[in-house]
């Protein structure tokens, strides 16, 4: 797992660090939709590099917006009404369609990261399902995991 936030140099570092990322199952990186720094890459360029290295966008962890209006009237509005997405953090995971080629250890790491870092119970269950299919665990492990989830995350 890699977490990277280097003020606009993410794409350069990730492209030059492909050998180090070869064994990673997931990463969290700052993404930019609206340029702040000169020469910084936008989301599409970063995503293209990550796809080239076998990762896929999973979801946003955070997303910040800014006001389009530059007049003083914007001060009367809450940030939640601002339309222009500026930046945030995103999670990317190794292409899940290739999970059949992954080692058991990589899938276990994904399950741990999905639950403990990415707050993604669905991805955790996906990884646990793969491990159950391989005979690493009994399916009761998935039931036990879901039983531990907070009530707001469960259907009634």
ZAVO-892938 format. One line per 10 residues: number of its first residue (from 1); their letters; for each residue y, x, z of N, C-alpha, C. Coordinates in nm, 3 decimals. Atoms other than C-alpha are relative to their C-alpha. Example, Ala and Ser with C-alpha at 12.3 -4.5 7.8 and 13.67 -1.06 7.14 Angstrom:
2
1 = AS = -0.119 0.089 0.000 -0.450 1.230 0.780 0.120 0.090 0.000 ~ -0.119 -0.082 -0.006 -0.106 1.367 0.714 0.109 -0.077 0.073
END
This chain:
156
1 = XXXXXXXXXX = -0.118 0.085 0.000 0.000 0.000 0.000 0.123 0.089 0.000 ~ -0.126 -0.072 0.006 0.345 0.122 -0.087 0.113 -0.100 0.020 ~ -0.124 0.076 -0.012 0.677 -0.022 0.031 0.111 0.095 -0.042 ~ -0.102 -0.088 0.055 0.968 0.116 -0.164 0.132 -0.076 -0.016 ~ -0.135 0.053 0.012 1.342 0.049 -0.145 0.092 0.120 -0.010 ~ -0.076 -0.124 0.022 1.543 0.331 -0.298 0.124 -0.023 -0.087 ~ -0.130 0.029 0.061 1.861 0.167 -0.426 0.007 0.026 -0.150 ~ -0.007 -0.006 0.144 1.783 0.138 -0.795 -0.085 0.105 -0.067 ~ 0.085 -0.104 0.059 1.541 0.428 -0.843 -0.148 -0.038 0.001 ~ 0.140 0.042 -0.012 1.222 0.222 -0.797 -0.081 0.027 -0.126
11 = XXXXXXXXXX = 0.076 -0.015 0.124 1.117 0.225 -1.163 -0.029 0.147 -0.029 ~ 0.019 -0.143 0.024 1.167 0.600 -1.197 -0.106 0.059 0.092 ~ 0.096 -0.053 -0.098 0.973 0.679 -0.881 -0.140 -0.054 -0.028 ~ 0.131 0.061 0.026 0.692 0.435 -0.963 -0.062 0.057 -0.127 ~ 0.056 -0.054 0.124 0.655 0.565 -1.320 -0.044 0.145 0.017 ~ 0.037 -0.140 -0.024 0.645 0.926 -1.197 -0.109 0.015 0.106 ~ 0.100 -0.006 -0.106 0.408 0.839 -0.914 -0.128 -0.074 -0.032 ~ 0.117 0.080 0.040 0.134 0.668 -1.114 -0.130 0.056 0.056 ~ 0.124 -0.058 -0.054 -0.133 0.913 -0.992 -0.017 -0.040 0.147 ~ 0.007 0.040 -0.142 -0.049 0.832 -0.628 -0.028 -0.149 0.013
21 = XXXXXXXXXX = 0.020 0.145 -0.007 -0.045 0.458 -0.700 -0.135 -0.045 -0.054 ~ 0.126 0.038 0.064 -0.380 0.463 -0.880 -0.098 -0.066 0.096 ~ 0.093 0.057 -0.097 -0.568 0.377 -0.560 0.061 -0.115 0.081 ~ -0.066 0.107 -0.076 -0.313 0.128 -0.421 -0.048 -0.137 -0.046 ~ 0.036 0.137 0.036 -0.408 -0.238 -0.410 0.122 -0.092 -0.001 ~ -0.119 0.084 -0.006 -0.058 -0.371 -0.340 0.123 0.085 0.027 ~ -0.125 -0.066 -0.035 0.306 -0.278 -0.310 0.109 -0.104 0.017 ~ -0.119 0.080 -0.022 0.634 -0.423 -0.196 0.118 0.084 -0.044 ~ -0.113 -0.076 0.052 0.947 -0.320 -0.378 0.123 -0.087 -0.011 ~ -0.125 0.071 0.024 1.310 -0.412 -0.402 0.009 -0.030 -0.149
31 = XXXXXXXXXX = -0.019 0.040 0.140 1.386 -0.599 -0.723 0.146 -0.043 -0.018 ~ -0.139 0.031 0.028 1.719 -0.656 -0.888 0.007 -0.093 -0.121 ~ -0.025 0.093 0.110 1.830 -0.950 -1.103 0.142 0.012 -0.052 ~ -0.141 -0.011 0.031 2.200 -0.867 -1.106 0.042 0.142 0.037 ~ -0.028 -0.142 -0.025 2.314 -0.506 -1.143 0.111 0.021 0.103 ~ -0.097 -0.045 -0.100 2.492 -0.348 -0.849 0.032 0.148 -0.024 ~ -0.016 -0.143 0.021 2.436 0.022 -0.921 -0.005 0.032 -0.149 ~ -0.003 -0.039 0.141 2.516 0.187 -1.254 -0.135 0.060 -0.041 ~ 0.124 -0.054 0.055 2.204 0.253 -1.460 -0.127 -0.048 0.066 ~ 0.121 0.045 -0.068 1.966 0.072 -1.228 -0.078 -0.098 -0.088
41 = XXXXXXXXXX = 0.081 0.093 0.080 1.675 -0.117 -1.387 -0.001 -0.139 0.062 ~ 0.014 0.136 -0.048 1.650 -0.492 -1.361 -0.148 -0.033 0.016 ~ 0.137 0.042 -0.032 1.337 -0.684 -1.259 -0.098 0.019 -0.116 ~ 0.090 -0.006 0.114 1.188 -0.699 -1.609 -0.050 0.140 -0.031 ~ 0.039 -0.139 0.027 1.187 -0.322 -1.656 -0.097 0.050 0.107 ~ 0.089 -0.041 -0.109 1.030 -0.263 -1.315 -0.135 -0.070 -0.012 ~ 0.126 0.074 0.015 0.772 -0.536 -1.370 -0.083 0.057 -0.116 ~ 0.073 -0.055 0.115 0.680 -0.390 -1.713 -0.071 0.130 0.039 ~ 0.063 -0.125 -0.044 0.611 -0.050 -1.551 -0.117 -0.029 0.092 ~ 0.110 0.033 -0.092 0.401 -0.207 -1.278 -0.118 -0.062 -0.075
51 = XXXXXXXXXX = 0.108 0.057 0.082 0.202 -0.409 -1.534 -0.072 0.113 -0.073 ~ 0.061 -0.115 0.068 0.144 -0.085 -1.727 -0.097 0.072 0.092 ~ 0.086 -0.068 -0.096 -0.009 0.055 -1.409 -0.106 -0.091 0.061 ~ 0.107 0.089 -0.045 -0.232 -0.247 -1.352 0.034 -0.095 0.112 ~ -0.042 0.093 -0.105 -0.027 -0.451 -1.104 0.054 -0.128 -0.062 ~ -0.056 0.128 0.043 0.081 -0.813 -1.130 0.089 -0.053 0.112 ~ -0.091 0.063 -0.096 0.368 -0.996 -0.962 -0.076 -0.105 0.078 ~ 0.063 0.102 -0.085 0.243 -1.201 -0.667 0.103 -0.103 0.043 ~ -0.103 0.094 -0.047 0.550 -1.352 -0.507 0.120 0.076 0.055 ~ -0.118 -0.056 -0.063 0.896 -1.295 -0.370 -0.020 0.001 0.151
61 = XXXXXXXXXX = -0.001 -0.005 -0.146 0.918 -1.182 -0.009 0.136 -0.046 0.051 ~ -0.137 0.042 -0.032 1.296 -1.231 0.002 0.076 -0.012 -0.131 ~ -0.087 0.012 0.116 1.568 -1.331 -0.241 0.141 -0.032 0.049 ~ -0.140 0.020 -0.039 1.944 -1.300 -0.193 0.079 -0.051 -0.121 ~ -0.087 0.056 0.102 2.207 -1.491 -0.388 0.145 0.035 0.031 ~ -0.143 -0.018 -0.019 2.579 -1.444 -0.442 0.074 -0.114 -0.068 ~ -0.082 0.106 0.058 2.857 -1.683 -0.526 0.044 0.039 -0.140 ~ -0.053 -0.025 0.134 2.952 -1.715 -0.889 0.152 -0.004 0.003 ~ -0.145 0.014 -0.010 3.302 -1.821 -0.795 0.058 0.118 0.078 ~ -0.068 -0.109 -0.069 3.536 -1.540 -0.698 0.125 -0.050 0.073
71 = XXXXXXXXXX = -0.118 0.055 -0.066 3.803 -1.775 -0.569 -0.025 -0.015 0.149 ~ 0.011 0.017 -0.145 3.871 -1.834 -0.202 -0.082 -0.124 0.037 ~ 0.075 0.122 -0.029 3.693 -2.170 -0.230 -0.145 0.030 0.037 ~ 0.140 -0.033 -0.031 3.356 -1.995 -0.207 -0.020 0.019 0.150 ~ 0.010 -0.020 -0.144 3.431 -1.922 0.159 -0.031 -0.129 0.074 ~ 0.027 0.129 -0.064 3.392 -2.292 0.232 -0.144 -0.046 -0.020 ~ 0.138 0.039 0.033 3.036 -2.303 0.096 -0.101 0.090 0.071 ~ 0.108 -0.077 -0.060 2.713 -2.195 0.262 -0.067 0.087 -0.105 ~ 0.069 -0.092 0.090 2.524 -1.903 0.111 -0.115 -0.071 -0.075 ~ 0.112 0.070 0.063 2.235 -2.142 0.036 0.041 -0.076 -0.126
81 = XXXXXXXXXX = -0.046 0.069 0.121 2.453 -2.306 -0.231 0.031 0.097 -0.114 ~ -0.032 -0.099 0.102 2.513 -1.979 -0.419 -0.112 0.007 -0.103 ~ 0.098 0.011 0.108 2.340 -1.979 -0.757 -0.055 0.134 -0.051 ~ 0.041 -0.124 0.067 2.326 -1.618 -0.879 -0.096 0.082 0.086 ~ 0.095 -0.087 -0.066 2.009 -1.439 -0.771 0.043 0.144 -0.022 ~ -0.045 -0.139 0.010 2.101 -1.077 -0.695 -0.118 0.094 0.016 ~ 0.112 -0.090 -0.025 1.808 -0.897 -0.539 -0.088 -0.055 0.112 ~ 0.093 0.038 -0.105 1.522 -0.920 -0.297 -0.116 0.096 0.001 ~ 0.124 -0.077 -0.003 1.178 -0.786 -0.226 -0.109 -0.083 -0.064 ~ 0.111 0.068 0.065 0.867 -0.871 -0.424 -0.130 0.072 0.032
91 = XXXXXXXXXX = 0.133 -0.055 -0.016 0.497 -0.821 -0.369 -0.069 0.002 -0.136 ~ 0.084 -0.015 0.119 0.280 -0.693 -0.652 -0.139 0.040 0.050 ~ 0.137 -0.038 -0.036 -0.099 -0.666 -0.632 -0.072 0.049 -0.125 ~ 0.085 -0.045 0.110 -0.356 -0.490 -0.845 -0.051 -0.125 -0.071 ~ 0.042 0.115 0.082 -0.463 -0.725 -1.128 -0.127 -0.062 0.058 ~ 0.112 0.066 -0.069 -0.689 -0.974 -0.949 -0.113 -0.041 -0.094 ~ 0.109 0.034 0.093 -0.884 -1.052 -1.267 -0.101 0.114 -0.011 ~ 0.090 -0.115 0.004 -1.039 -0.706 -1.226 -0.069 0.024 0.134 ~ 0.053 -0.022 -0.135 -1.153 -0.755 -0.866 -0.150 0.030 0.000 ~ 0.143 -0.031 0.011 -1.516 -0.740 -0.979 -0.027 0.149 -0.014
101 = XXXXXXXXXX = 0.014 -0.146 0.017 -1.459 -0.369 -1.053 0.044 0.077 0.124 ~ -0.053 -0.066 -0.118 -1.305 -0.293 -0.713 -0.113 0.035 0.096 ~ 0.095 -0.033 -0.107 -1.490 -0.124 -0.431 0.016 -0.102 0.113 ~ -0.008 0.088 -0.117 -1.570 -0.327 -0.119 0.117 0.041 0.088 ~ -0.107 -0.050 -0.087 -1.325 -0.105 0.071 0.138 -0.045 -0.051 ~ -0.128 0.044 0.055 -1.037 -0.190 -0.165 0.022 -0.149 0.026 ~ -0.013 0.144 -0.024 -1.107 -0.561 -0.129 0.028 -0.027 0.147 ~ -0.027 0.014 -0.144 -1.114 -0.527 0.250 0.146 0.034 0.029 ~ -0.141 -0.039 -0.019 -0.778 -0.349 0.236 0.093 -0.112 -0.048 ~ -0.081 0.110 0.051 -0.638 -0.629 0.023 0.003 -0.115 0.099
111 = XXXXXXXXXX = 0.006 0.111 -0.096 -0.756 -0.890 0.275 0.089 0.030 0.121 ~ -0.081 -0.038 -0.116 -0.592 -0.701 0.562 0.149 -0.003 -0.033 ~ -0.140 -0.001 0.041 -0.266 -0.647 0.373 0.052 -0.141 -0.028 ~ -0.042 0.136 0.033 -0.254 -1.005 0.248 0.031 -0.079 0.127 ~ -0.023 0.073 -0.124 -0.281 -1.137 0.602 0.108 0.065 0.085 ~ -0.087 -0.067 -0.096 -0.095 -0.876 0.805 0.136 0.041 -0.050 ~ -0.127 -0.049 0.055 0.182 -0.766 0.569 0.064 -0.104 -0.092 ~ -0.055 0.090 0.102 0.222 -1.018 0.287 0.008 -0.146 0.043 ~ 0.001 0.138 -0.049 0.173 -1.335 0.495 -0.048 -0.095 -0.111 ~ 0.055 0.075 0.112 -0.047 -1.473 0.218 -0.145 -0.040 0.030
121 = XXXXXXXXXX = 0.137 0.042 -0.035 -0.347 -1.660 0.362 -0.086 -0.030 -0.122 ~ 0.075 0.031 0.121 -0.448 -1.776 0.013 -0.060 0.126 -0.061 ~ 0.049 -0.127 0.054 -0.479 -1.416 -0.107 -0.106 0.059 0.093 ~ 0.100 -0.047 -0.097 -0.665 -1.327 0.213 -0.134 -0.068 -0.025 ~ 0.124 0.075 0.025 -0.920 -1.602 0.146 -0.060 0.041 -0.135 ~ 0.049 -0.046 0.130 -0.946 -1.489 -0.218 -0.081 0.129 0.017 ~ 0.070 -0.127 -0.024 -1.041 -1.139 -0.100 -0.127 -0.021 0.082 ~ 0.119 0.028 -0.081 -1.277 -1.271 0.166 -0.109 -0.068 -0.084 ~ 0.097 0.063 0.092 -1.444 -1.493 -0.098 -0.075 0.104 -0.082 ~ 0.062 -0.106 0.080 -1.506 -1.185 -0.312 -0.099 0.079 0.084
131 = XXXXXXXXXX = 0.089 -0.075 -0.089 -1.660 -1.005 -0.015 -0.122 -0.082 0.039 ~ 0.115 0.089 -0.027 -1.879 -1.305 0.069 -0.093 -0.001 -0.120 ~ 0.081 0.000 0.122 -1.997 -1.316 -0.293 -0.082 0.128 -0.013 ~ 0.071 -0.129 0.004 -2.099 -0.949 -0.258 -0.099 0.018 0.114 ~ 0.092 -0.009 -0.113 -2.292 -1.018 0.061 0.052 0.085 0.115 ~ -0.058 -0.082 -0.108 -2.054 -0.819 0.283 0.019 -0.080 0.129 ~ -0.023 0.090 -0.114 -1.987 -1.117 0.511 -0.069 -0.131 -0.027 ~ 0.047 0.138 0.010 -2.123 -1.460 0.580 0.123 -0.089 -0.023 ~ -0.112 0.090 0.030 -1.905 -1.749 0.457 0.067 -0.053 0.126 ~ -0.060 0.048 -0.126 -1.846 -1.844 0.823 0.124 0.082 0.037
141 = XXXXXXXXXX = -0.118 -0.084 -0.026 -1.594 -1.557 0.834 0.125 -0.068 -0.056 ~ -0.114 0.068 0.062 -1.367 -1.755 0.600 0.040 -0.121 0.084 ~ -0.031 0.114 -0.087 -1.394 -2.068 0.815 0.070 0.047 0.127 ~ -0.060 -0.053 -0.123 -1.314 -1.862 1.125 0.143 0.046 -0.025 ~ -0.136 -0.044 0.034 -1.011 -1.708 0.952 0.093 -0.120 -0.014 ~ -0.085 0.118 0.022 -0.876 -2.045 0.840 0.026 -0.073 0.132 ~ -0.018 0.062 -0.131 -0.931 -2.183 1.192 0.110 0.068 0.082 ~ -0.102 -0.074 -0.072 -0.691 -1.914 1.319 0.142 -0.018 -0.057 ~ -0.132 0.018 0.062 -0.406 -2.012 1.084 0.083 -0.101 0.079 ~ -0.086 0.096 -0.070 -0.106 -2.190 1.238 -0.008 -0.139 -0.066
151 = XXXXXX = 0.012 0.138 0.048 -0.118 -2.569 1.205 0.091 -0.034 -0.118 ~ -0.084 0.033 0.115 0.183 -2.589 0.968 -0.053 0.052 -0.135 ~ 0.056 -0.054 0.125 -0.017 -2.385 0.713 -0.125 -0.075 -0.046 ~ 0.123 0.072 0.031 -0.306 -2.632 0.715 0.030 -0.145 -0.037 ~ -0.011 0.144 0.031 -0.351 -2.975 0.562 -0.061 -0.078 0.115 ~ 0.051 0.081 -0.112 -0.406 -3.246 0.816 -0.115 -0.088 -0.043
END
